[in-house]
Amino acid sequence: MKQQPQLAEMIKGQMFDGFLLTRTATQRTSSNGSKFLDMTLCDISGEVNAKMWDSYTPAPNVADVLRVRGMMTEYNGKPQLRVDKMRVATEADDYDMSALAPCAPQPASEMLDFILNRVDAFKDPELKELVLTRLEECGDRLNYYPAASKLHHAERSGLLHHTSTMLRMAGYVCEVYPTLDADLLAAGVILHDLCKLTEMSADEIGMVSDYTAEGMLIGHLVQGVAELARCGRELGVRAETMLLLEHMILSHHDLPEYGSPKKPMFPEAEVLHVLDLLDARMFEMNRALQTIQPGNFTDRIWSLDRKLYKRKDR
């Protein structure tokens, strides 16, 4: 069904009938002793506090998609959605997840299959076992985790989106530069950001609530090296292989101000850095240009330190 309207467009007294995502939901008790649901619901346009004055409806889970009917009201000068009816959506419901939260353009299962198939083609069985083990250790979080809290690939399944796009580019680069070790580069691409899973706290919607203590104190580069070193020791991986992969993770941001204490010092590490930077910048540019009309400039984009122009013939 076509969702009308979006939360950010609603005004007081307007009815809502559509799908929303659950950010928070708690059953509370009012001053007169009756039970009610206090929720934060969202779509891609924003979020709103919602109340359901029904003592029998259980609180939905975080990240549940809900079919909601209600009216936009106001409380203390702020919008509040009065929910009259709701239920958890089913597979038979016709809703677009990308209308509820930023999502990667491909299903997580397809992107993960692409990554796993590439690993399966590795010629070095030791390298294959190492990468597969690290992926298995990530578990289900890999299916929904974003790659950032606000910047590039800050979307549901964004980490898979970023990794699979870089992996495709790596294949093309290796065709142009056949002296590159294609499997080593692919392994670096897959491993380089895996510790974003421990750097950020994200829900199944793909929204980051905060950085973890590990993220604030250590960061995903150093944590990535530490986790890879642990895994390599457990599997008995060759020291040279571990040294190369650890350097690739540690150097992929290139500059100390971006977290890398070392610049890339061999070709595969340099290509990893360039692909990471290219994919991040293209994501930021495409997202910004979607919001303006042809022939206009965007506002200054902080992450790129510039404005962008949208050509007229697009």
Steps between C-alpha positions, in 0.01 A plus 500: 500500500613858439575660834330836551607721657854494640531588866691823436217627280216434744307774679279498807171321438622307197431126482775246441457154348818322405819338621751627755811364668533456875794685657387458864189360667411472868180421687439765766242578768311831501410701811157333512653153493419409139761348271615658174778461242763771472689461170736670262401415143677608183511502125779628277384861548537500878358370826215585734387414850192279487249398764251215494244514780435127505589287800481171308741556211854376577795725421653423160869418470761749389533489118152348453314632196149597608177557307366809675175694492467818700494878510771760540440702814713737707635486855696783662542661161651191338342255252368179650337212315189355664493136395151353471596163350826326424646160429837358406535482123515162330672375185169538317491877566595729216748748644828647386774472761695779331208737574542427871877524544808549282581161349764357271376464140542121504375237746756410764485132400603578142793719605620245754474218244713704259766548770496133602525384139806719453663353810416150379706572187818579700790283389670502842304271738658667804387846389154363421463346846615820670253725318209257534567464872494877552176527303343219704602676821301806392175301507162647410608858571675508166158484331373831637794705629573836338852608405472834684277693737445803272730503198561248224282190500309605813217267401362157583747240363738786419808303603415226250420763237837673549693172506331340198537816288870523583539130426354546151731794434798297624431238235505760222819662632676162503411450132671830417797437733564122482808524725266551799423201722126489439422269792705705747325818388158333525582376849605851606177644361288250693694533826575873512177624663370191684569652841249774433272236652671563835571870442132600487177399672236449232152347503345272239366804317861592432489814713797580722416613853858569611861393478609222733778533757720295265411732214583813697819372661644273230312535169428253223847511342694398809223269618493344154871424519464355851208273404674386182822425692305294753324306227827447310671359810213261564513373141879499471507729195842582353671805653552674163133471408396642836751786476370607159133486600561680829680779316215529250246547778721741693589716198171514308417853625843615375551799733555530877218754532264236363630229732777330302844504666657366180453586134441208259842346430428244227273503193203301636490722810502813281219368282295414809534858624407649162195274458384581853531873436335480158201301621448730799515815287274364227240403758510849656482671161212290368302551820549878494418539129170313543366791705541780243373590153728495191700818449530570873767466766469314828575662832858452615547136592706474815649158428616609152584863588328633187174565322391276212341591168223293338534506123198610298475201266438248778 
